[in-house]
Amino acid sequence: MNIGEVAERSGLPPKTIRYYEEIGLVTPTRSVNGYRAFRESDLHKLAFLGRARSLGFSIEDCRALMALYEDQGRASADVKSIAQHHLDRIDAKIAELQSMRDTLSDLVKSCAGDHRPDCPILRDLAAK
Protein backbone atom coordinates (compact mmCIF):
# COMPACT_ATOMS: atom_id res chain seq x y z
CA MET A 1 0.00 0.00 0.00
CA ASN A 2 1.15 3.50 -0.66
CA ILE A 3 0.78 6.30 1.89
CA GLY A 4 -2.53 7.47 0.44
CA GLU A 5 -4.06 4.02 0.73
CA VAL A 6 -2.79 3.41 4.24
CA ALA A 7 -3.95 6.89 5.27
CA GLU A 8 -7.45 6.18 3.99
CA ARG A 9 -7.63 2.75 5.61
CA SER A 10 -6.13 3.83 8.95
CA GLY A 11 -8.01 7.13 9.17
CA LEU A 12 -4.76 9.02 9.80
CA PRO A 13 -3.50 11.92 7.69
CA PRO A 14 -0.39 11.25 5.58
CA LYS A 15 1.47 13.94 7.56
CA THR A 16 0.86 12.00 10.79
CA ILE A 17 1.97 8.76 9.18
CA ARG A 18 5.18 10.41 7.98
CA TYR A 19 5.76 11.75 11.49
CA TYR A 20 5.23 8.29 13.03
CA GLU A 21 7.77 6.95 10.54
CA GLU A 22 10.21 9.75 11.36
CA ILE A 23 10.10 8.96 15.09
CA GLY A 24 10.33 5.21 14.52
CA LEU A 25 6.82 4.07 15.43
CA VAL A 26 6.33 2.49 11.99
CA THR A 27 8.92 1.41 9.47
CA PRO A 28 7.48 0.83 6.02
CA THR A 29 9.62 -0.76 3.39
CA ARG A 30 10.82 1.30 0.44
CA SER A 31 10.21 0.30 -3.15
CA VAL A 32 12.91 0.52 -5.79
CA ASN A 33 11.78 4.02 -6.68
CA GLY A 34 12.02 5.10 -3.02
CA TYR A 35 8.29 5.25 -2.31
CA ARG A 36 6.99 3.97 0.99
CA ALA A 37 5.39 0.53 0.78
CA PHE A 38 3.17 -0.20 3.76
CA ARG A 39 2.34 -3.75 4.82
CA GLU A 40 -0.82 -4.95 6.57
CA SER A 41 1.23 -5.02 9.78
CA ASP A 42 2.01 -1.30 9.31
CA LEU A 43 -1.68 -0.58 8.81
CA HIS A 44 -2.47 -2.47 12.00
CA LYS A 45 0.16 -0.49 13.93
CA LEU A 46 -1.16 2.80 12.55
CA ALA A 47 -4.72 1.90 13.55
CA PHE A 48 -3.41 0.96 17.02
CA LEU A 49 -1.58 4.28 17.29
CA GLY A 50 -4.59 6.23 16.05
CA ARG A 51 -6.82 4.65 18.68
CA ALA A 52 -4.26 5.16 21.45
CA ARG A 53 -3.77 8.81 20.48
CA SER A 54 -7.55 9.34 20.34
CA LEU A 55 -7.59 8.25 23.98
CA GLY A 56 -4.97 10.88 24.72
CA PHE A 57 -1.95 8.66 25.26
CA SER A 58 1.34 10.51 24.72
CA ILE A 59 3.74 9.48 21.98
CA GLU A 60 6.01 7.90 24.58
CA ASP A 61 3.07 6.02 26.09
CA CYS A 62 2.17 4.85 22.57
CA ARG A 63 5.74 3.70 22.04
CA ALA A 64 5.64 1.71 25.29
CA LEU A 65 2.20 0.27 24.55
CA MET A 66 3.27 -0.74 21.04
CA ALA A 67 6.36 -2.47 22.44
CA LEU A 68 4.20 -4.31 24.95
CA TYR A 69 1.67 -5.23 22.26
CA GLU A 70 4.44 -6.76 20.18
CA ASP A 71 5.96 -8.60 23.17
CA GLN A 72 4.23 -11.95 23.52
CA GLY A 73 5.89 -12.35 26.94
CA ARG A 74 4.44 -9.10 28.27
CA ALA A 75 2.75 -8.83 31.64
CA SER A 76 -0.68 -7.23 31.48
CA ALA A 77 0.30 -5.41 34.69
CA ASP A 78 2.77 -3.36 32.63
CA VAL A 79 0.01 -2.34 30.22
CA LYS A 80 -2.36 -1.57 33.07
CA SER A 81 0.26 0.56 34.78
CA ILE A 82 0.64 2.79 31.71
CA ALA A 83 -3.13 3.06 31.30
CA GLN A 84 -3.67 3.76 35.01
CA HIS A 85 -1.05 6.51 35.00
CA HIS A 86 -2.76 8.09 31.99
CA LEU A 87 -6.17 7.78 33.68
CA ASP A 88 -4.76 9.50 36.77
CA ARG A 89 -3.54 12.39 34.57
CA ILE A 90 -6.98 12.64 32.96
CA ASP A 91 -8.69 12.68 36.37
CA ALA A 92 -6.35 15.43 37.56
CA LYS A 93 -7.06 17.48 34.43
CA ILE A 94 -10.82 17.00 34.89
CA ALA A 95 -10.55 18.19 38.50
CA GLU A 96 -8.53 21.21 37.38
CA LEU A 97 -11.05 22.05 34.66
CA GLN A 98 -13.98 21.60 37.07
CA SER A 99 -12.35 23.99 39.53
CA MET A 100 -11.78 26.53 36.74
CA ARG A 101 -15.39 26.14 35.65
CA ASP A 102 -16.73 26.59 39.19
CA THR A 103 -14.67 29.74 39.71
CA LEU A 104 -15.63 31.24 36.37
CA SER A 105 -19.28 30.33 36.90
CA ASP A 106 -19.28 32.15 40.25
CA LEU A 107 -17.65 35.19 38.67
CA VAL A 108 -20.17 35.29 35.82
CA LYS A 109 -23.06 35.02 38.31
CA SER A 110 -21.63 37.86 40.40
CA CYS A 111 -21.37 40.23 37.43
CA ALA A 112 -24.45 42.34 36.76
CA GLY A 113 -23.58 42.57 33.10
CA ASP A 114 -25.17 45.97 32.79
CA HIS A 115 -24.04 49.45 31.78
CA ARG A 116 -22.07 50.12 34.98
CA PRO A 117 -18.27 49.85 34.84
CA ASP A 118 -17.97 47.81 38.05
CA CYS A 119 -17.09 44.24 37.08
CA PRO A 120 -16.27 41.47 39.58
CA ILE A 121 -14.73 39.38 36.78
CA LEU A 122 -12.12 42.03 35.97
CA ARG A 123 -11.57 42.72 39.68
CA ASP A 124 -10.84 39.04 40.29
CA LEU A 125 -8.52 38.77 37.29
CA ALA A 126 -6.58 41.80 38.53
CA ALA A 127 -6.24 40.42 42.10
CA LYS A 128 -3.02 38.77 43.18
MDAnalysis code that builds the backbone (N, CA, C; Angstrom):
import MDAnalysis as mda
import numpy as np

u = mda.Universe.empty(384, n_residues=128, atom_resindex=np.repeat(np.arange(128), 3), trajectory=True)
u.add_TopologyAttr("name", ["N", "CA", "C"] * 128)
u.add_TopologyAttr("resid", np.arange(1, 129))
u.add_TopologyAttr("resname", ["MET", "ASN", "ILE", "GLY", "GLU", "VAL", "ALA", "GLU", "ARG", "SER", "GLY", "LEU", "PRO", "PRO", "LYS", "THR", "ILE", "ARG", "TYR", "TYR", "GLU", "GLU", "ILE", "GLY", "LEU", "VAL", "THR", "PRO", "THR", "ARG", "SER", "VAL", "ASN", "GLY", "TYR", "ARG", "ALA", "PHE", "ARG", "GLU", "SER", "ASP", "LEU", "HIS", "LYS", "LEU", "ALA", "PHE", "LEU", "GLY", "ARG", "ALA", "ARG", "SER", "LEU", "GLY", "PHE", "SER", "ILE", "GLU", "ASP", "CYS", "ARG", "ALA", "LEU", "MET", "ALA", "LEU", "TYR", "GLU", "ASP", "GLN", "GLY", "ARG", "ALA", "SER", "ALA", "ASP", "VAL", "LYS", "SER", "ILE", "ALA", "GLN", "HIS", "HIS", "LEU", "ASP", "ARG", "ILE", "ASP", "ALA", "LYS", "ILE", "ALA", "GLU", "LEU", "GLN", "SER", "MET", "ARG", "ASP", "THR", "LEU", "SER", "ASP", "LEU", "VAL", "LYS", "SER", "CYS", "ALA", "GLY", "ASP", "HIS", "ARG", "PRO", "ASP", "CYS", "PRO", "ILE", "LEU", "ARG", "ASP", "LEU", "ALA", "ALA", "LYS"])
u.atoms.positions = np.array([
    [0.840, -1.183, 0.000],
    [0.000, 0.000, 0.000],
    [0.883, 1.243, 0.000],
    [0.430, 2.236, -0.712],
    [1.150, 3.505, -0.659],
    [0.592, 4.338, 0.505],
    [1.169, 5.494, 0.728],
    [0.785, 6.296, 1.891],
    [-0.669, 6.773, 1.800],
    [-1.143, 7.052, 0.601],
    [-2.530, 7.470, 0.442],
    [-3.498, 6.364, 0.830],
    [-3.192, 5.155, 0.401],
    [-4.057, 4.015, 0.731],
    [-4.054, 3.722, 2.225],
    [-2.871, 3.711, 2.814],
    [-2.790, 3.411, 4.244],
    [-3.410, 4.542, 5.065],
    [-3.318, 5.760, 4.578],
    [-3.954, 6.888, 5.267],
    [-5.467, 6.718, 5.254],
    [-5.997, 6.362, 4.104],
    [-7.446, 6.180, 3.993],
    [-7.925, 5.026, 4.872],
    [-7.212, 3.938, 4.849],
    [-7.633, 2.753, 5.608],
    [-7.427, 2.914, 7.111],
    [-6.404, 3.660, 7.513],
    [-6.130, 3.834, 8.947],
    [-6.894, 5.001, 9.548],
    [-7.332, 5.933, 8.673],
    [-8.008, 7.126, 9.172],
    [-7.055, 8.202, 9.664],
    [-5.772, 8.036, 9.383],
    [-4.764, 9.021, 9.799],
    [-4.310, 9.835, 8.596],
    [-4.025, 11.115, 8.799],
    [-3.503, 11.921, 7.691],
    [-2.088, 11.480, 7.291],
    [-1.747, 11.605, 6.021],
    [-0.391, 11.252, 5.584],
    [0.706, 11.949, 6.391],
    [0.469, 13.198, 6.775],
    [1.469, 13.936, 7.560],
    [1.739, 13.224, 8.885],
    [0.701, 12.730, 9.527],
    [0.856, 12.004, 10.786],
    [1.613, 10.701, 10.565],
    [1.294, 10.017, 9.491],
    [1.970, 8.761, 9.176],
    [3.456, 9.011, 8.935],
    [3.762, 10.067, 8.204],
    [5.180, 10.406, 7.979],
    [5.876, 10.716, 9.299],
    [5.190, 11.431, 10.183],
    [5.765, 11.751, 11.492],
    [6.024, 10.469, 12.290],
    [5.048, 9.557, 12.307],
    [5.233, 8.293, 13.025],
    [6.412, 7.505, 12.455],
    [6.605, 7.590, 11.157],
    [7.767, 6.946, 10.545],
    [9.045, 7.644, 11.007],
    [9.034, 8.962, 10.988],
    [10.214, 9.754, 11.365],
    [10.674, 9.433, 12.786],
    [9.728, 9.221, 13.693],
    [10.100, 8.957, 15.095],
    [10.198, 7.457, 15.396],
    [10.074, 6.636, 14.370],
    [10.329, 5.213, 14.518],
    [9.174, 4.367, 15.019],
    [7.956, 4.884, 14.980],
    [6.821, 4.071, 15.427],
    [6.367, 3.078, 14.356],
    [6.568, 3.410, 13.104],
    [6.329, 2.489, 11.993],
    [7.526, 2.561, 11.059],
    [7.788, 1.458, 10.393],
    [8.924, 1.407, 9.471],
    [8.486, 0.710, 8.190],
    [7.871, 1.460, 7.283],
    [7.481, 0.830, 6.020],
    [8.712, 0.493, 5.192],
    [8.526, -0.456, 4.310],
    [9.620, -0.758, 3.386],
    [9.650, 0.334, 2.324],
    [10.700, 0.342, 1.544],
    [10.816, 1.301, 0.436],
    [10.908, 0.505, -0.869],
    [10.142, 0.950, -1.846],
    [10.207, 0.301, -3.153],
    [11.467, 0.767, -3.873],
    [11.724, 0.192, -5.009],
    [12.915, 0.523, -5.793],
    [12.973, 2.012, -6.102],
    [11.800, 2.597, -6.339],
    [11.778, 4.020, -6.677],
    [11.801, 4.920, -5.433],
    [11.895, 4.324, -4.246],
    [12.016, 5.096, -3.015],
    [10.698, 5.394, -2.318],
    [9.588, 5.014, -2.928],
    [8.291, 5.252, -2.306],
    [8.073, 4.310, -1.129],
    [7.339, 4.805, -0.159],
    [6.990, 3.966, 0.989],
    [6.052, 2.852, 0.526],
    [6.277, 1.673, 1.054],
    [5.394, 0.535, 0.782],
    [4.953, -0.024, 2.130],
    [3.700, 0.225, 2.474],
    [3.169, -0.200, 3.763],
    [2.592, -1.604, 3.675],
    [2.860, -2.393, 4.703],
    [2.337, -3.748, 4.815],
    [1.075, -3.719, 5.669],
    [0.360, -4.825, 5.700],
    [-0.817, -4.950, 6.570],
    [-0.416, -4.735, 8.030],
    [0.761, -5.198, 8.405],
    [1.226, -5.018, 9.785],
    [1.426, -3.530, 10.102],
    [1.871, -2.752, 9.120],
    [2.013, -1.301, 9.315],
    [0.640, -0.657, 9.492],
    [-0.311, -1.089, 8.682],
    [-1.681, -0.582, 8.807],
    [-2.226, -0.879, 10.189],
    [-1.988, -2.086, 10.671],
    [-2.468, -2.467, 12.001],
    [-1.824, -1.586, 13.074],
    [-0.528, -1.351, 12.964],
    [0.165, -0.487, 13.928],
    [-0.391, 0.934, 13.889],
    [-0.630, 1.436, 12.679],
    [-1.164, 2.799, 12.551],
    [-2.559, 2.908, 13.152],
    [-3.387, 1.895, 12.950],
    [-4.723, 1.895, 13.554],
    [-4.601, 1.858, 15.083],
    [-3.683, 1.045, 15.587],
    [-3.414, 0.956, 17.021],
    [-3.006, 2.330, 17.556],
    [-2.063, 2.961, 16.870],
    [-1.583, 4.279, 17.294],
    [-2.690, 5.325, 17.227],
    [-3.487, 5.279, 16.183],
    [-4.591, 6.227, 16.052],
    [-5.570, 6.101, 17.209],
    [-5.893, 4.873, 17.572],
    [-6.821, 4.654, 18.681],
    [-6.195, 5.107, 20.002],
    [-4.940, 4.757, 20.214],
    [-4.261, 5.161, 21.451],
    [-4.187, 6.682, 21.562],
    [-3.853, 7.344, 20.459],
    [-3.772, 8.811, 20.480],
    [-5.148, 9.433, 20.693],
    [-6.197, 8.802, 20.145],
    [-7.551, 9.338, 20.340],
    [-7.974, 9.239, 21.803],
    [-7.349, 8.350, 22.540],
    [-7.595, 8.249, 23.980],
    [-6.660, 9.145, 24.780],
    [-5.819, 9.889, 24.068],
    [-4.972, 10.878, 24.720],
    [-3.623, 10.376, 25.205],
    [-3.255, 9.154, 24.849],
    [-1.946, 8.661, 25.257],
    [-0.864, 9.486, 24.564],
    [0.215, 9.768, 25.290],
    [1.340, 10.506, 24.722],
    [2.074, 9.626, 23.713],
    [2.931, 10.242, 22.940],
    [3.743, 9.485, 21.983],
    [4.593, 8.457, 22.723],
    [5.179, 8.856, 23.827],
    [6.011, 7.902, 24.582],
    [5.174, 6.766, 25.164],
    [3.969, 7.075, 25.640],
    [3.069, 6.016, 26.094],
    [2.739, 5.080, 24.931],
    [2.472, 5.661, 23.758],
    [2.172, 4.851, 22.575],
    [3.346, 3.949, 22.219],
    [4.544, 4.489, 22.321],
    [5.743, 3.696, 22.039],
    [5.833, 2.506, 23.001],
    [5.586, 2.780, 24.282],
    [5.643, 1.713, 25.286],
    [4.520, 0.695, 25.074],
    [3.320, 1.184, 24.788],
    [2.197, 0.275, 24.550],
    [2.431, -0.586, 23.311],
    [2.979, 0.013, 22.264],
    [3.274, -0.737, 21.042],
    [4.308, -1.826, 21.331],
    [5.334, -1.480, 22.096],
    [6.357, -2.471, 22.443],
    [5.738, -3.610, 23.251],
    [4.863, -3.276, 24.165],
    [4.202, -4.315, 24.953],
    [3.269, -5.159, 24.083],
    [2.574, -4.510, 23.161],
    [1.674, -5.228, 22.263],
    [2.442, -6.258, 21.437],
    [3.628, -5.873, 21.009],
    [4.435, -6.758, 20.175],
    [5.206, -7.804, 20.976],
    [5.246, -7.675, 22.296],
    [5.964, -8.597, 23.174],
    [5.001, -9.673, 23.672],
    [5.123, -10.852, 23.126],
    [4.229, -11.947, 23.524],
    [4.451, -12.370, 24.981],
    [5.591, -12.009, 25.553],
    [5.889, -12.352, 26.940],
    [5.532, -11.243, 27.923],
    [4.774, -10.255, 27.439],
    [4.443, -9.099, 28.273],
    [3.593, -9.517, 29.474],
    [3.650, -8.686, 30.492],
    [2.751, -8.832, 31.640],
    [1.663, -7.787, 31.489],
    [0.414, -8.198, 31.627],
    [-0.678, -7.225, 31.481],
    [-0.576, -6.140, 32.539],
    [0.103, -6.427, 33.644],
    [0.300, -5.414, 34.689],
    [1.076, -4.217, 34.149],
    [1.996, -4.465, 33.220],
    [2.767, -3.364, 32.631],
    [1.863, -2.472, 31.786],
    [0.965, -3.096, 31.039],
    [0.013, -2.338, 30.217],
    [-0.925, -1.552, 31.122],
    [-1.435, -2.224, 32.145],
    [-2.364, -1.572, 33.067],
    [-1.703, -0.392, 33.760],
    [-0.452, -0.520, 34.110],
    [0.260, 0.563, 34.780],
    [0.309, 1.817, 33.910],
    [0.599, 1.642, 32.627],
    [0.638, 2.789, 31.711],
    [-0.745, 3.409, 31.602],
    [-1.760, 2.560, 31.438],
    [-3.129, 3.058, 31.304],
    [-3.599, 3.736, 32.589],
    [-3.256, 3.174, 33.730],
    [-3.666, 3.760, 35.012],
    [-3.014, 5.128, 35.218],
    [-1.747, 5.235, 34.867],
    [-1.045, 6.515, 34.998],
    [-1.715, 7.570, 34.112],
    [-2.086, 7.166, 32.907],
    [-2.765, 8.094, 31.993],
    [-4.133, 8.468, 32.548],
    [-4.854, 7.510, 33.083],
    [-6.166, 7.783, 33.680],
    [-6.030, 8.748, 34.857],
    [-5.006, 8.580, 35.649],
    [-4.762, 9.502, 36.767],
    [-4.524, 10.925, 36.262],
    [-3.772, 11.056, 35.161],
    [-3.540, 12.388, 34.574],
    [-4.845, 12.993, 34.063],
    [-5.681, 12.167, 33.447],
    [-6.977, 12.644, 32.960],
    [-7.838, 13.107, 34.129],
    [-7.895, 12.312, 35.192],
    [-8.690, 12.685, 36.366],
    [-8.206, 14.000, 36.971],
    [-6.899, 14.183, 37.028],
    [-6.348, 15.432, 37.563],
    [-6.738, 16.610, 36.671],
    [-6.688, 16.419, 35.367],
    [-7.055, 17.480, 34.435],
    [-8.546, 17.804, 34.554],
    [-9.380, 16.779, 34.698],
    [-10.820, 17.003, 34.888],
    [-11.073, 17.803, 36.153],
    [-10.393, 17.457, 37.237],
    [-10.548, 18.189, 38.503],
    [-10.120, 19.646, 38.331],
    [-9.018, 19.848, 37.630],
    [-8.532, 21.212, 37.382],
    [-9.548, 22.002, 36.552],
    [-10.065, 21.380, 35.505],
    [-11.054, 22.046, 34.660],
    [-12.346, 22.326, 35.423],
    [-12.765, 21.391, 36.281],
    [-13.984, 21.600, 37.068],
    [-13.800, 22.769, 38.035],
    [-12.630, 22.871, 38.637],
    [-12.346, 23.987, 39.529],
    [-12.374, 25.308, 38.765],
    [-11.771, 25.322, 37.577],
    [-11.783, 26.526, 36.744],
    [-13.225, 26.899, 36.384],
    [-14.009, 25.900, 36.034],
    [-15.390, 26.144, 35.653],
    [-16.186, 26.707, 36.819],
    [-16.012, 26.118, 38.001],
    [-16.730, 26.588, 39.191],
    [-16.391, 28.044, 39.488],
    [-15.108, 28.375, 39.442],
    [-14.674, 29.744, 39.714],
    [-15.248, 30.710, 38.687],
    [-15.117, 30.363, 37.426],
    [-15.625, 31.239, 36.374],
    [-17.150, 31.365, 36.443],
    [-17.827, 30.291, 36.765],
    [-19.282, 30.334, 36.904],
    [-19.691, 31.294, 38.013],
    [-18.995, 31.228, 39.146],
    [-19.277, 32.149, 40.255],
    [-19.039, 33.599, 39.847],
    [-17.951, 33.831, 39.111],
    [-17.653, 35.192, 38.665],
    [-18.715, 35.710, 37.700],
    [-19.144, 34.883, 36.779],
    [-20.167, 35.291, 35.816],
    [-21.473, 35.599, 36.549],
    [-21.828, 34.786, 37.543],
    [-23.058, 35.017, 38.314],
    [-22.978, 36.318, 39.115],
    [-21.778, 36.656, 39.566],
    [-21.633, 37.855, 40.398],
    [-21.575, 39.147, 39.581],
    [-21.445, 39.048, 38.284],
    [-21.366, 40.230, 37.429],
    [-22.767, 40.608, 36.963],
    [-23.121, 41.871, 37.173],
    [-24.446, 42.344, 36.761],
    [-24.600, 42.356, 35.249],
    [-23.520, 42.564, 34.563],
    [-23.578, 42.567, 33.100],
    [-24.424, 43.705, 32.551],
    [-24.370, 44.824, 33.236],
    [-25.171, 45.971, 32.792],
    [-24.273, 47.096, 32.299],
    [-24.769, 48.305, 32.312],
    [-24.035, 49.452, 31.782],
    [-22.993, 50.026, 32.748],
    [-23.033, 49.586, 34.006],
    [-22.072, 50.122, 34.983],
    [-20.677, 49.559, 34.741],
    [-19.635, 50.310, 35.085],
    [-18.270, 49.853, 34.842],
    [-17.768, 48.834, 35.870],
    [-18.413, 48.751, 37.019],
    [-17.969, 47.814, 38.048],
    [-18.125, 46.381, 37.537],
    [-17.043, 45.610, 37.594],
    [-17.087, 44.239, 37.077],
    [-16.291, 43.307, 37.988],
    [-16.969, 42.401, 38.699],
    [-16.265, 41.470, 39.578],
    [-15.331, 40.521, 38.818],
    [-15.599, 40.267, 37.565],
    [-14.730, 39.384, 36.781],
    [-13.365, 40.041, 36.600],
    [-13.377, 41.312, 36.162],
    [-12.118, 42.026, 35.971],
    [-11.399, 42.243, 37.298],
    [-12.167, 42.517, 38.356],
    [-11.574, 42.724, 39.681],
    [-10.848, 41.441, 40.131],
    [-11.474, 40.302, 39.902],
    [-10.835, 39.037, 40.289],
    [-9.602, 38.750, 39.442],
    [-9.679, 39.017, 38.158],
    [-8.516, 38.773, 37.286],
    [-7.339, 39.668, 37.660],
    [-7.632, 40.847, 38.159],
    [-6.576, 41.796, 38.533],
    [-5.997, 41.516, 39.924],
    [-6.708, 40.725, 40.722],
    [-6.238, 40.420, 42.099],
    [-5.033, 39.497, 42.058],
    [-4.195, 39.646, 43.081],
    [-3.016, 38.772, 43.176],
    [-3.314, 37.521, 43.889],
])
